[in-house]
C-alpha cells in the first residue's frame, strides 16, 4: 500500500481546485481529509482535500524529452478508442474481467484502461498516493465525488468511475490518446492552455510510459490509412501510484 504523506521539497507544485482555480505551492502534505499547502516564502494553510481535483509537479521537461512524444493528431485523423472485443486488457491480471466489463459499459478501449491502471496504481486497489489519490485508477476525492464514487477502494466502483471519466475525455479530445492521457494526469484545462500535452515533466513521462505499453496494441488495430505513432521504449522501473 502506498501511503499519503509529506511532500515538502524544493520543487513547486500546482494545486488544481474543483472550481478551476490553480495555485502554486512550495510544498504540500495530506493530513487526513485536508491538504496543507506551503506558501512560497513561508507559512502554510489548509484546505478540504475534497476540493482538490489534482496536484501536478510544476517542473518543465527539457525539449529533448518533449520531442519524444508523438505530435497530436488532428481530430479527423484520431484513433477510434471505442470498445473492441479484440483489444483486451494487456497484463493478465485478476482485474481483466472487471476492466473489460466497464470498458464495454462505457464504450472505451479496454487495453488503454489496463495500461492506465498499471501506470496509476500498478493494480493495487488500496493504493493511496502522496497527493491523496485513491484506488486502482487513483481518483482524487473531488473527482470521485463528481463521479459519484462513494467507495474509492472498492475495485468495481473505482474502475467504473475512472472509465466513466476516460469516456468524458475521449469525447472532449476526439479520441486522441496523447491528449486524453495528458488530461487524465494534468487536467483538461492544462491541455487546453498548452494546446497539447503540457510540458510538465511528470505529465510528459506519464504519457510516454503508457504509450510504451499500449501503442503496439493500438497500432495493430488502427486503420491502415492513419499514421500511427512510433512505439516508445518500455519503462524499466517499478510502477507506483503517481498522483
C-alpha positions as CSV (number, residue, x, y, z in Angstrom):
1,X,0.0,0.0,0.0
2,X,1.3,3.4,-0.9
3,X,0.7,5.8,1.9
4,X,-0.1,9.5,1.6
5,X,2.5,11.6,3.4
6,X,4.9,14.5,3.4
7,X,5.9,16.2,0.1
8,X,7.9,19.1,1.3
9,X,10.8,19.9,-1.0
10,X,12.4,22.5,-3.3
11,X,10.1,21.8,-6.3
12,X,6.9,23.8,-6.7
13,X,3.6,22.1,-7.3
14,X,0.4,23.2,-9.0
15,X,-2.7,22.6,-6.9
16,X,-5.8,22.5,-9.1
17,X,-9.2,23.0,-7.4
18,X,-12.6,21.7,-8.5
19,X,-13.7,25.3,-9.4
20,X,-10.8,25.7,-11.8
21,X,-8.5,27.7,-9.6
22,X,-4.8,26.9,-9.8
23,X,-2.4,27.9,-7.0
24,X,1.4,27.3,-6.9
25,X,2.5,25.6,-3.7
26,X,6.1,25.5,-2.4
27,X,5.1,22.2,-0.7
28,X,2.1,20.2,0.4
29,X,1.1,17.3,2.6
30,X,-2.1,15.3,3.0
31,X,-3.4,15.4,6.6
32,X,-6.4,13.1,6.8
33,X,-9.2,14.8,4.8
34,X,-7.2,18.1,4.5
35,X,-4.4,19.3,2.3
36,X,-1.8,21.5,3.9
37,X,-0.3,23.9,1.2
38,X,3.1,25.5,1.9
39,X,3.2,29.1,0.7
40,X,6.3,30.3,-1.2
41,X,8.3,32.4,1.2
42,X,7.0,30.6,4.3
43,X,3.8,29.7,6.1
44,X,1.0,27.3,5.1
45,X,-2.7,26.9,5.1
46,X,-5.1,24.0,4.9
47,X,-8.0,23.2,2.5
48,X,-10.5,20.5,2.3
49,X,-8.9,17.7,0.2
50,X,-12.3,17.1,-1.4
51,X,-11.9,20.4,-3.2
52,X,-8.7,19.4,-4.8
53,X,-9.0,18.0,-8.3
54,X,-5.4,17.2,-8.8
55,X,-1.8,18.1,-8.0
56,X,0.8,18.4,-10.7
57,X,4.6,18.8,-10.3
58,X,5.4,22.2,-11.8
59,X,8.6,21.1,-13.4
60,X,9.1,21.7,-17.2
61,X,10.5,18.8,-19.1
62,X,13.6,19.6,-21.3
63,X,13.0,19.9,-25.1
64,X,14.5,16.5,-25.8
65,X,12.0,14.8,-23.5
66,X,9.0,16.6,-25.0
67,X,10.3,15.9,-28.5
68,X,9.9,12.1,-27.9
69,X,6.2,12.5,-27.8
70,X,4.2,11.9,-31.0
71,X,2.7,15.0,-32.4
72,X,-1.0,15.4,-31.6
73,X,-3.2,14.1,-34.4
74,X,-5.9,16.3,-35.8
75,X,-9.4,15.3,-34.8
76,X,-10.2,14.0,-38.3
77,X,-7.3,11.5,-38.0
78,X,-7.7,10.5,-34.4
79,X,-7.9,6.8,-33.4
80,X,-11.2,5.2,-32.6
81,X,-10.7,4.4,-28.9
82,X,-14.1,2.8,-28.6
83,X,-14.5,-0.7,-27.1
84,X,-13.4,-3.5,-29.4
85,X,-13.7,-7.2,-28.4
86,X,-10.2,-7.9,-29.8
87,X,-8.5,-5.2,-27.8
88,X,-8.2,-6.9,-24.4
89,X,-6.5,-5.8,-21.2
90,X,-2.8,-6.1,-21.6
91,X,-1.3,-7.6,-18.4
92,X,-3.3,-10.7,-17.5
93,X,-4.3,-9.5,-14.0
94,X,-7.2,-10.6,-11.7
95,X,-9.0,-7.4,-12.8
96,X,-9.1,-8.1,-16.5
97,X,-12.8,-9.2,-16.4
98,X,-13.7,-6.1,-14.5
99,X,-11.8,-3.8,-16.8
100,X,-13.3,-5.4,-19.9
101,X,-16.9,-5.2,-18.4
102,X,-16.5,-1.5,-17.5
103,X,-14.8,-0.6,-20.8
104,X,-17.7,-2.3,-22.6
105,X,-20.2,-0.4,-20.5
106,X,-18.8,3.0,-21.4
107,X,-17.5,2.0,-24.9
108,X,-13.8,2.7,-24.1
109,X,-10.8,0.7,-25.3
110,X,-10.0,-1.9,-22.6
111,X,-6.3,-2.1,-23.4
112,X,-6.0,1.7,-22.8
113,X,-7.8,1.3,-19.4
114,X,-5.4,-1.5,-18.4
115,X,-2.3,0.5,-19.3
116,X,-3.6,3.5,-17.4
117,X,-4.3,1.4,-14.3
118,X,-0.7,0.0,-14.4
119,X,0.7,3.5,-14.5
120,X,-1.6,4.8,-11.8
121,X,-1.6,2.1,-9.1
122,X,0.2,-1.0,-10.5
123,X,-3.1,-2.8,-9.8
124,X,-3.0,-2.1,-6.1
125,X,-6.7,-1.5,-5.1
126,X,-5.8,0.1,-1.8
127,X,-3.1,2.4,-3.2
128,X,-3.1,6.0,-1.8
129,X,-0.7,8.4,-3.4
130,X,1.2,11.1,-1.6
131,X,-1.2,13.5,-3.3
132,X,-4.3,11.8,-1.9
133,X,-5.5,9.9,-5.0
134,X,-7.0,6.5,-4.2
135,X,-7.6,3.1,-5.6
136,X,-6.9,1.3,-8.9
137,X,-7.4,4.4,-11.1
138,X,-6.1,6.8,-8.5
139,X,-9.2,9.1,-8.2
140,X,-8.8,12.3,-6.2
141,X,-11.6,12.8,-3.7
142,X,-13.0,15.7,-5.7
143,X,-13.1,13.6,-8.9
144,X,-14.6,10.6,-7.1
145,X,-17.3,12.8,-5.6
146,X,-18.2,14.3,-9.0
147,X,-18.3,10.7,-10.5
148,X,-20.4,9.5,-7.5
149,X,-17.8,7.0,-6.4
150,X,-18.5,6.6,-2.7
151,X,-16.1,3.7,-2.1
152,X,-12.9,4.5,-3.9
153,X,-11.1,1.4,-2.6
154,X,-13.7,-1.0,-3.9
155,X,-12.4,-2.1,-7.3
156,X,-15.7,-2.1,-9.3
157,X,-16.7,1.4,-8.0
158,X,-13.2,2.8,-8.7
159,X,-12.8,1.4,-12.2
160,X,-16.3,2.3,-13.1
161,X,-15.7,5.9,-12.1
162,X,-12.3,6.0,-13.8
163,X,-13.6,4.6,-17.0
164,X,-16.5,7.0,-17.0
165,X,-14.0,9.9,-16.7
166,X,-11.9,8.4,-19.5
167,X,-15.1,8.4,-21.7
168,X,-15.6,12.1,-21.0
169,X,-12.0,12.8,-22.0
170,X,-12.3,10.7,-25.2
171,X,-15.3,12.8,-26.2
172,X,-13.7,16.1,-25.3
173,X,-10.4,15.4,-27.1
174,X,-11.7,13.4,-30.1
175,X,-10.1,10.1,-29.1
176,X,-6.6,11.5,-29.3
177,X,-4.6,9.2,-27.0
178,X,-1.9,11.7,-26.1
179,X,-4.3,14.4,-25.2
180,X,-6.6,12.0,-23.3
181,X,-3.8,10.7,-21.2
182,X,-2.3,14.1,-20.6
183,X,-5.7,15.4,-19.4
184,X,-6.2,12.4,-17.0
185,X,-2.8,13.4,-15.4
186,X,-2.7,17.2,-15.6
187,X,-6.3,18.2,-16.2
188,X,-8.4,19.3,-19.2
189,X,-7.7,22.9,-18.7
190,X,-3.9,22.4,-18.8
191,X,-4.2,20.6,-22.2
192,X,-6.4,23.4,-23.5
193,X,-4.0,26.0,-22.2
194,X,-1.0,24.5,-23.9
195,X,-2.8,23.3,-27.0
196,X,-1.5,19.8,-26.5
197,X,0.5,17.8,-23.9
198,X,1.5,20.2,-21.1
199,X,5.3,20.5,-20.8
200,X,5.3,19.2,-17.2
201,X,8.0,16.6,-16.7
202,X,5.6,14.4,-14.8
203,X,2.9,14.5,-17.5
204,X,5.3,14.0,-20.4
205,X,6.8,11.0,-18.7
206,X,3.3,9.7,-17.8
207,X,2.1,9.8,-21.4
208,X,5.3,8.2,-22.8
209,X,5.1,5.4,-20.2
210,X,1.5,4.5,-21.0
211,X,2.1,4.7,-24.8
212,X,5.1,2.4,-24.5
213,X,2.8,-0.4,-23.3
214,X,-0.3,0.5,-25.3
215,X,0.9,1.7,-28.6
216,X,1.8,-1.7,-30.1
217,X,-1.7,-2.9,-29.4
218,X,-3.4,0.1,-30.9
219,X,-1.0,0.1,-34.0
220,X,-2.2,-3.4,-34.8
221,X,-5.8,-2.4,-34.8
222,X,-5.5,1.1,-36.3
223,X,-6.9,1.7,-39.8
224,X,-4.1,1.4,-42.3
225,X,-4.9,4.9,-43.7
226,X,-3.9,6.5,-40.4
227,X,-0.4,7.3,-39.4
228,X,0.3,5.5,-36.1
229,X,2.8,6.9,-33.5
230,X,6.0,5.1,-33.2
231,X,6.4,2.6,-30.3
232,X,8.3,4.1,-27.4
233,X,10.7,2.2,-25.2
234,X,9.2,0.3,-22.3
235,X,9.6,1.6,-18.8
236,X,12.2,-0.4,-16.8
237,X,11.4,0.7,-13.3
238,X,8.7,-0.2,-10.8
239,X,5.2,1.3,-11.4
240,X,3.8,3.2,-8.4
241,X,0.8,5.4,-7.8
242,X,1.9,8.9,-9.0
243,X,-0.9,11.3,-8.1
